[in-house]
Amino acid sequence: MKRSPLILLCLVSLVFTGAASAWAQDNGVPNLMGTWEGISRGAFIHAPEKAGDNPVHHKPGFFKTNMTLIIDKQKGHRFTGMIKSPRAQEPIVGVIADDNRHFYYVDNDGFVRGEIKSRNTVNLIYMHFGVHSKVATTADLIRQ
């Protein structure tokens, strides 16, 4: 069977157009959208809210809690979502670094440095600096 050069050219064009289109849509940027769950393990310093004239005694401690990260929108390297724990729920906004391995987000009173370990596993390091509390925590989250 003899193939027409025009048909062959059309087939090659379709293959390259599809590949270029897929590359332009994600450009190697990881897709973080979805629900991520895990256990947060951290340390804190807590100061009582009412100090009066007396010096405030800061009390350090440790904690462990369930957490859920929901990324509901992503446009290229930018994303938005919600972070939830049994005690709080806060909106987040973040970015994926140009290395496509690290990401950063902020909530109402803290920030996260994250690392993409695999397609469905991320590690977070969270820092919070409040008037009455300071928190440092880490968590490995798995996409659900």
N, C-alpha and C positions, 0 to 999 in steps of 0.2 A: 504494500500500500504506500503510495507516494504522499508525503505530507507537504502541505503548502507552507512556504516560509512565513507567510502572514499569520497562519494559525500558531506556528511555533513562537513567533515574536509576541503574539498576544498572550500565550501561556507563560512565557518568561516574564513579561511585564506584570501579569497578575501575581506571580510569585513574589517578585521584588516589591511591588506596591503593598501587598499584604504584610511582608516583613518590615517594610519601612513604617507602615501604619502602626503595627504593634510596638515597634521601638519608640515611636513618637508618643504613644499613649503612656507608657510607663518609664521609658528612658532609664531603666535600671533602678528606679526608686522603689524601695520595698513597700508593699501594701500593708499598712498597720491596722486597717479597718477591722472592727470586730470587737468581741468581748474577750478580755484577758483576765484570768483569775489566778490567785496564789495567796501565800501567807507572807505578811510583812513582819519582819523582826527588827526591832529598833531599840534605841535608848532615848531618854528624854531628861530634861531638867524642867521642873515645875516650880513656879513661885506663886504663893497665895495672892489672890487678887487684892485683898485688903491688907496693906502693910501698916497703915496709920503712921505714927511717928517712929515705930520700931523698925529695925533693919529687917529686910525680907530674907528668910532662910530658903535657899534654893534646894530642892530635893530631887536628886537624880534617881532614875529607875530604868527598868527594862519592860518591854511589852512585846506581845505577839498577837496579831489579829489578821483576819481574812480581809482581802481587798479585791476589788474589781475595777479594772480599767476598761472603759467603753470608748472606742474611737468611732464616732459616727459619721464624720466627714473628713475627706482627704483630697487635697488638690496639689499634686506634685509633692514637694517637700513639706507642705503645710498641712496641719490637721487640727481638729477640734474634738472635744468629747467630754467625758465625765469620769471622775474618780470617786469610788464609793468604798466605805468601810462601815462596820456596824455603828460607828459613832458620827459619821459625817458623809456628806456628798457635796462635791464642788465641781464646777465647770473647769475645763482645762483648754489651753491653746498651746500648740507646739510646732516644732520643726524637726525635720530629719536632716542631719549634717550631710555635707557634700560627699563624705566617704560612704554614704548609704549603710553605715553600720551603727552609728550613734545617733541618738535623738534627745531632744530637750523639750520639757514643757513646764509651764507655770500654772498654779492654781491661785486661789485668792490670797494665800499667805506663805507660799513656799515654791520650791522648784525641784525638778527631777532631771537627772542625767541618766539616760537609758542606753542600753546596748542590746542590739539584736543578736541573739545567740544562734538562732535558727529561724526557719520560716514561721514556726509556731511557739517560740520561746524567747522572752526578753528578760533582761535584768534591769531593775530600777534602783537608783540610789536617790532617796528623797531627803531634802533639807528644809526645815521650817524654822523661821526666826520670828517668834511672836513676843509681845510685851511680857506675857506671863509664862511662856513655855518655849522651849527649843527642842527640836526633834531631829534625829538622824536615823534613817531606816533603810533597809534593803529588802528586795523581794524578787523572786523569780516567778514570772507570770507565764501561764500557758494559754494559748488561744483556744477558746471553746468552740 
